[in-house]
């Protein structure tokens, strides 16, 4: 299944488009380094699987998949779910930090207002 040229071409094109898009975002300073590394690694995995389909066949046979393309889809889904999970964790942490900073700003503003009234 992975021998079909259209699938290999799609994987190569998809990985190159991903890499180019990420590198453009890095140049514009719109992506953090951690995210950049993930997406470049992701596009590299796609490129390697497209260039060397034997890896997908070997891994599919090793893990008991009936088709190598199913293995490729599972790898892609797993990587994207892992990225989503870690992004959710980071978003939750940032949300907590914003809430704490908002409370601190409110307390500081209240303190400044009290000092103004005491003068």
C-alpha positions in Angstrom: 0.0 0.0 0.0 2.8 2.4 0.8 4.4 1.4 -2.5 1.9 3.5 -4.3 3.6 6.6 -5.6 0.7 8.9 -4.8 0.9 8.1 -1.1 4.7 8.6 -1.0 4.4 11.9 -2.9 1.7 13.1 -0.5 3.9 12.2 2.5 6.9 14.0 0.9 4.9 17.1 -0.1 3.1 17.2 3.3 6.4 17.0 5.2 8.1 19.6 3.1 5.1 22.0 3.4 5.1 21.5 7.2 8.8 22.2 7.4 8.6 25.3 5.2 5.6 26.7 7.1 7.3 26.1 10.5 10.6 27.6 9.4 8.7 30.7 8.1 7.0 31.1 11.4 10.3 30.8 13.3 11.7 33.5 11.1 8.8 35.7 12.0 9.2 34.8 15.7 5.7 33.5 15.9 6.6 30.0 17.2 8.4 28.8 20.3 11.5 26.6 20.0 9.7 23.6 21.6 6.9 23.7 19.1 9.4 24.2 16.2 11.4 21.1 17.3 8.2 19.0 17.4 7.0 20.1 14.0 10.4 19.7 12.3 10.7 16.2 13.9 7.1 15.4 12.7 7.9 16.4 9.1 11.2 14.5 9.3 9.3 11.3 10.4 6.9 11.7 7.5 9.8 12.3 5.0 11.7 9.2 6.3 8.6 7.0 6.0 8.0 8.3 2.5 11.5 7.8 1.3 12.1 4.5 3.0 8.8 2.7 3.0 10.6 -0.5 4.1 10.6 1.0 7.6 6.8 1.2 7.7 6.6 -2.4 6.3 9.0 -3.6 9.0 7.3 -1.8 11.8 3.8 -2.8 10.6 4.9 -6.5 10.5 6.6 -6.2 13.9 3.5 -4.7 15.6 1.0 -6.8 13.7 -0.7 -4.2 11.5 -2.3 -5.6 8.3 -1.2 -2.7 6.2 1.8 -0.3 6.5 -0.4 2.7 5.7 -2.4 1.9 8.9 0.9 2.0 10.8 1.7 5.4 9.3 -1.7 6.7 10.2 -1.4 5.5 13.7 2.0 7.1 14.1 0.7 10.4 12.8 -2.4 10.3 15.0 -0.3 9.3 18.0 2.2 12.2 17.5 -0.6 14.7 17.0 -2.4 13.5 20.1 0.8 13.7 22.1 1.4 17.3 20.9 -2.2 18.2 21.7 -1.9 16.8 25.2 1.3 18.7 26.0 -0.1 21.9 24.5 -3.1 21.5 26.8 -0.9 21.1 29.8 1.1 24.2 28.8 -2.1 26.2 28.2 -3.5 25.2 31.6 -0.2 26.3 33.3 -0.4 29.6 31.4 -4.0 30.1 32.4 -3.1 29.6 36.1 -0.2 32.1 35.7 -2.5 34.7 34.1 -5.1 34.3 36.9 -2.4 34.7 39.6 -0.9 37.8 37.8 -4.4 39.3 37.5 -4.9 38.9 41.2 -1.6 40.4 42.0 -2.3 43.4 39.7 -5.6 43.9 41.4 -4.1 43.8 44.8 -1.4 46.3 43.8 -3.9 48.7 42.3 -5.9 48.5 45.5 -2.8 49.2 47.6 -2.0 52.2 45.4 -5.5 53.5 45.8 -5.3 53.2 49.6 -2.0 55.0 49.6 -3.5 57.8 47.6 -6.4 58.1 50.1 -4.1 58.1 53.1 -2.1 61.1 51.7 
